[in-house]
């Protein structure tokens, strides 16, 4: 997520940060201004720790992904890179 050139080379059009924030150990500090190439960004303010209840963000994340890749009846050509910090509560 921090290597924008690689994301662009892979054709990524959207980034979903499932651990957005500024706490160093459990967040990844990126936002829309981090991506200068036109990648569309969405951040979920979820702490990447075992006890965090991520389910309240499922609909929001699914809507963002659908905005990029579309649906079965209305496909789009976007590519979404979804990431967090450690994968602990994911």
MARDRENZA-230996 format. One line per 10 residues: their letters; for each residue x, y, z of N, C-alpha, C, O. Coordinates in pm, 1 decimal. Example, Ala and Ser with C-alpha at 12.3 -4.5 7.8 and 13.67 -1.06 7.14 Angstrom:
% residues 2
AS> 1319.0/-569.0/780.0/1230.0/-450.0/780.0/1320.0/-330.0/780.0/1423.6/-331.9/846.5 ~ 1285.0/-225.0/708.0/1367.0/-106.0/714.0/1290.0/3.0/787.0/1340.9/113.8/803.9
END
This chain:
% residues 90
XXXXXXXXXX> 81.9/-120.0/0.0/0.0/0.0/0.0/85.5/125.2/0.0/41.5/231.3/-44.4 ~ 205.7/113.1/49.0/294.5/228.7/57.9/380.0/245.1/-67.4/454.3/342.7/-77.8 ~ 371.6/153.2/-161.8/450.1/158.0/-285.3/357.8/190.8/-402.4/316.6/102.0/-477.1 ~ 326.3/317.6/-417.4/230.1/359.6/-518.8/272.8/320.0/-659.9/188.5/280.6/-740.5 ~ 400.4/329.6/-690.9/447.7/292.2/-824.8/414.2/146.9/-857.3/375.1/116.5/-970.0 ~ 428.8/58.0/-761.3/396.7/-82.7/-783.5/246.9/-103.0/-802.5/204.9/-183.0/-886.1 ~ 166.9/-31.2/-725.7/21.9/-41.8/-741.3/-20.2/1.9/-881.0/-101.8/-63.8/-945.6 ~ 35.6/112.1/-926.7/4.2/162.2/-1061.2/47.9/61.0/-1166.1/-26.4/34.0/-1260.5 ~ 168.0/4.4/-1150.8/218.1/-94.6/-1246.6/127.8/-217.8/-1252.9/116.3/-281.2/-1357.7 ~ 64.8/-250.9/-1142.4/-26.7/-365.4/-1137.4/-167.7/-330.9/-1185.1/-254.0/-418.3/-1194.0
XXXXXXXXXX> -190.4/-204.5/-1215.4/-321.8/-163.1/-1264.0/-423.5/-136.9/-1154.9/-543.4/-132.1/-1182.4 ~ -378.3/-119.9/-1031.9/-469.4/-92.9/-920.3/-531.1/45.2/-939.0/-460.9/143.3/-963.1 ~ -663.2/51.2/-927.6/-735.1/178.1/-942.3/-791.1/228.7/-810.0/-821.4/347.2/-796.5 ~ -804.8/139.7/-712.8/-864.9/172.9/-584.3/-786.4/105.2/-471.5/-736.8/-6.3/-487.5 ~ -775.9/173.8/-358.0/-712.3/117.2/-239.1/-809.8/127.9/-122.9/-863.7/235.0/-95.0 ~ -831.6/15.3/-55.7/-912.7/11.2/65.7/-820.7/-20.5/183.0/-773.7/-133.4/197.4 ~ -795.6/79.1/266.3/-711.5/63.6/384.3/-802.2/26.0/500.7/-879.3/108.8/549.2 ~ -793.1/-97.1/545.0/-877.3/-145.6/654.2/-811.1/-127.8/790.1/-846.8/-195.3/886.7 ~ -714.9/-36.9/797.3/-649.0/-3.6/924.1/-599.7/140.6/919.5/-486.9/169.6/959.2 ~ -684.4/230.4/871.1/-641.6/369.1/856.4/-632.3/437.6/991.8/-720.5/423.5/1076.6
XXXXXXXXXX> -525.8/511.0/1010.3/-506.0/587.1/1132.6/-360.3/623.5/1148.7/-277.4/593.0/1062.9 ~ -329.7/688.5/1258.6/-193.5/736.1/1279.4/-119.5/665.6/1392.4/-3.3/696.6/1418.6 ~ -184.4/572.1/1459.1/-115.4/495.8/1563.7/-21.2/397.4/1495.7/-64.3/313.1/1417.0 ~ 101.7/408.2/1525.0/205.0/337.0/1451.6/192.1/184.9/1452.0/214.5/122.1/1348.6 ~ 157.4/125.4/1562.3/161.3/-19.9/1571.9/40.5/-90.7/1512.1/52.9/-205.2/1468.6 ~ -74.4/-27.2/1508.5/-193.4/-98.3/1463.2/-266.8/-29.7/1348.6/-378.6/-68.8/1315.0 ~ -206.2/71.4/1288.5/-267.8/143.3/1177.3/-167.0/162.7/1064.0/-46.0/151.5/1083.5 ~ -219.8/192.0/945.8/-138.1/229.5/830.7/-176.5/372.9/797.3/-291.6/400.2/763.3 ~ -81.9/463.7/806.5/-108.0/606.1/793.9/-105.4/650.2/647.3/-8.9/711.2/601.2 ~ -212.4/618.5/575.5/-231.7/670.4/440.2/-371.2/730.2/433.2/-459.0/696.0/512.4
XXXXXXXXXX> -390.1/819.2/337.9/-521.9/874.8/310.0/-525.0/912.2/162.5/-430.7/881.5/89.7 ~ -630.2/977.1/117.4/-644.3/1007.9/-25.1/-528.3/1092.0/-77.1/-488.7/1076.2/-192.6 ~ -473.1/1180.6/4.8/-364.0/1267.2/-40.6/-232.7/1191.2/-59.5/-141.4/1242.8/-124.0 ~ -221.3/1071.1/-5.5/-100.0/990.7/-21.1/-81.2/946.1/-165.7/31.7/935.7/-213.6 ~ -191.7/919.9/-235.1/-186.8/865.2/-370.3/-198.3/977.8/-472.3/-305.9/1034.5/-491.2 ~ -88.2/1009.5/-537.4/-81.5/1121.4/-631.8/-118.0/1080.8/-774.1/-135.4/1167.2/-860.0 ~ -130.0/951.8/-800.3/-148.1/901.3/-936.7/-293.9/891.1/-979.1/-322.4/849.5/-1091.4 ~ -386.1/928.2/-891.8/-527.4/915.8/-925.4/-593.9/792.3/-868.2/-712.3/769.1/-892.5 ~ -519.9/712.9/-792.7/-580.7/598.0/-725.2/-687.7/650.1/-629.6/-664.9/746.0/-555.8 ~ -803.0/586.9/-631.6/-913.5/626.3/-544.9/-898.9/552.2/-412.2/-882.0/430.3/-409.2
XXXXXXXXXX> -905.5/626.6/-304.3/-876.4/574.2/-170.8/-1000.4/574.6/-82.9/-1083.9/664.8/-90.0 ~ -1010.2/471.0/0.4/-1111.1/469.9/106.6/-1048.0/408.6/230.5/-985.9/302.5/223.5 ~ -1064.1/475.0/342.6/-1006.3/426.1/467.0/-1111.6/385.9/567.9/-1213.3/453.2/584.6 ~ -1085.9/276.3/633.7/-1169.5/227.7/743.0/-1089.7/250.4/871.7/-979.4/197.4/885.0 ~ -1142.6/327.7/966.2/-1067.7/357.1/1089.1/-1071.7/240.3/1187.3/-1123.9/252.5/1298.2 ~ -1016.9/129.2/1145.8/-1021.3/6.6/1225.4/-883.0/-23.5/1281.3/-783.8/-25.3/1208.4 ~ -878.4/-46.7/1409.3/-753.5/-83.9/1473.6/-728.2/-232.6/1449.1/-816.0/-315.6/1472.7 ~ -609.8/-265.2/1402.5/-577.1/-402.7/1366.9/-529.0/-479.9/1489.7/-411.0/-512.0/1503.7 ~ -624.2/-508.2/1577.5/-597.6/-586.7/1698.2/-704.6/-694.8/1709.6/-812.2/-682.5/1651.1 ~ -675.6/-798.5/1783.3/-761.2/-916.4/1792.7/-906.0/-885.3/1830.4/-997.3/-942.3/1770.7
XXXXXXXXXX> -929.4/-799.1/1925.0/-1063.7/-775.7/1978.8/-1147.0/-675.5/1898.4/-1263.6/-653.8/1931.5 ~ -1091.5/-614.3/1794.8/-1165.7/-511.8/1720.8/-1280.6/-574.6/1642.2/-1261.6/-674.2/1572.3 ~ -1397.9/-516.8/1653.9/-1517.9/-564.5/1583.6/-1526.0/-497.0/1446.8/-1574.7/-384.6/1434.8 ~ -1478.7/-565.5/1346.0/-1470.1/-510.6/1211.3/-1602.9/-516.4/1136.0/-1620.1/-445.5/1036.8 ~ -1696.1/-598.8/1180.9/-1818.9/-622.6/1104.6/-1901.7/-496.6/1080.3/-1978.2/-493.0/983.9 ~ -1889.7/-394.8/1162.3/-1967.2/-273.0/1140.0/-1922.8/-197.9/1014.5/-1992.1/-106.5/969.8 ~ -1809.2/-235.0/957.6/-1758.2/-170.9/837.0/-1778.2/-254.3/710.4/-1738.6/-210.8/602.3 ~ -1838.1/-372.1/720.7/-1851.9/-461.0/605.1/-1929.3/-397.1/490.5/-1884.3/-402.1/376.0 ~ -2044.2/-337.6/518.6/-2124.9/-277.6/411.7/-2050.8/-163.4/344.0/-2051.8/-151.8/221.5 ~ -1987.3/-80.1/423.3/-1910.3/32.5/370.2/-1798.8/-16.3/277.7/-1778.7/38.6/169.4
XXXXXXXXXX> -1727.3/-118.6/320.7/-1618.8/-173.8/239.9/-1672.6/-238.4/112.5/-1615.7/-220.6/4.9 ~ -1781.5/-312.9/124.6/-1841.2/-378.1/7.0/-1889.6/-275.6/-94.3/-1874.6/-296.2/-214.7 ~ -1947.3/-165.9/-47.8/-1992.6/-60.5/-138.8/-1875.4/1.7/-213.4/-1885.0/29.0/-333.0 ~ -1764.8/24.2/-143.1/-1646.4/81.2/-207.8/-1591.4/-14.0/-313.6/-1557.9/28.4/-424.2 ~ -1582.3/-141.1/-280.2/-1532.6/-240.5/-375.8/-1625.2/-248.7/-496.5/-1578.2/-254.3/-610.1 ~ -1754.9/-249.5/-473.4/-1851.4/-254.9/-584.3/-1840.8/-131.6/-673.1/-1863.3/-140.8/-793.7 ~ -1807.2/-17.0/-615.8/-1791.9/103.8/-697.0/-1675.3/91.7/-793.9/-1671.5/159.8/-896.4 ~ -1580.4/5.0/-761.3/-1463.4/-15.4/-847.0/-1482.3/-128.7/-946.2/-1453.5/-113.5/-1065.0 ~ -1530.4/-241.5/-898.0/-1538.0/-360.4/-984.0/-1676.7/-384.2/-1040.9/-1693.5/-463.8/-1133.2 ~ -1776.4/-315.1/-985.7/-1912.1/-330.6/-1035.3/-1980.8/-452.7/-976.8/-1939.3/-508.0/-875.1
XXXXXXXXXX> -2085.8/-492.0/-1043.8/-2164.8/-607.7/-1002.8/-2175.5/-704.3/-1119.7/-2127.8/-674.9/-1229.4 ~ -2236.7/-817.4/-1097.3/-2254.2/-916.6/-1203.8/-2329.3/-856.5/-1322.2/-2295.1/-883.1/-1437.5 ~ -2430.6/-776.3/-1294.7/-2511.9/-717.0/-1401.2/-2453.4/-589.0/-1458.3/-2495.0/-543.9/-1565.0 ~ -2357.8/-530.6/-1388.8/-2298.0/-405.3/-1434.2/-2149.4/-404.1/-1398.8/-2107.9/-330.4/-1309.3 ~ -2068.6/-485.6/-1468.5/-1926.3/-493.7/-1434.9/-1851.0/-365.2/-1470.1/-1886.8/-294.0/-1563.8 ~ -1747.1/-338.0/-1393.3/-1656.1/-226.7/-1419.7/-1515.6/-284.7/-1427.3/-1495.6/-402.6/-1398.3 ~ -1419.0/-203.9/-1465.7/-1283.5/-254.8/-1486.0/-1184.9/-216.2/-1376.2/-1063.9/-223.7/-1397.5 ~ -1233.5/-175.6/-1260.4/-1143.4/-135.6/-1153.3/-1074.7/-253.9/-1087.1/-1123.7/-366.8/-1090.1 ~ -959.5/-224.7/-1027.1/-886.4/-323.5/-946.9/-865.8/-264.1/-808.7/-814.6/-153.0/-794.7 ~ -905.8/-338.9/-706.8/-899.4/-290.1/-569.3/-791.3/-364.9/-492.1/-786.4/-487.9/-492.6
XXXXXXXXXX> -705.2/-288.6/-426.0/-607.2/-345.5/-333.9/-660.0/-321.8/-192.7/-673.9/-207.3/-149.5 ~ -689.4/-429.9/-121.2/-741.2/-421.9/15.2/-628.6/-462.2/109.3/-565.1/-565.9/90.1 ~ -604.2/-380.5/210.5/-496.3/-413.6/303.6/-528.9/-365.5/444.0/-620.2/-285.7/465.2 ~ -452.4/-415.9/538.2/-455.7/-369.0/676.8/-310.5/-365.1/724.2/-219.3/-356.6/641.8 ~ -288.2/-370.9/851.9/-152.1/-364.6/904.7/-91.7/-503.9/924.4/15.2/-532.7/870.4 ~ -158.0/-589.3/1000.0/-104.0/-720.4/1035.8/-196.1/-836.8/1002.3/-152.6/-951.9/1004.5 ~ -322.7/-809.3/971.4/-417.6/-916.9/945.3/-468.5/-984.6/1071.8/-511.1/-1100.0/1067.6 ~ -464.5/-915.0/1181.9/-500.3/-975.5/1310.2/-651.2/-991.5/1325.9/-698.7/-1100.6/1357.3 ~ -726.3/-884.8/1304.5/-872.1/-893.8/1322.3/-943.9/-911.0/1189.6/-1065.8/-895.4/1182.6 ~ -871.7/-942.1/1087.2/-930.5/-949.1/954.0/-969.4/-1090.0/923.6/-1021.2/-1117.7/815.4
END
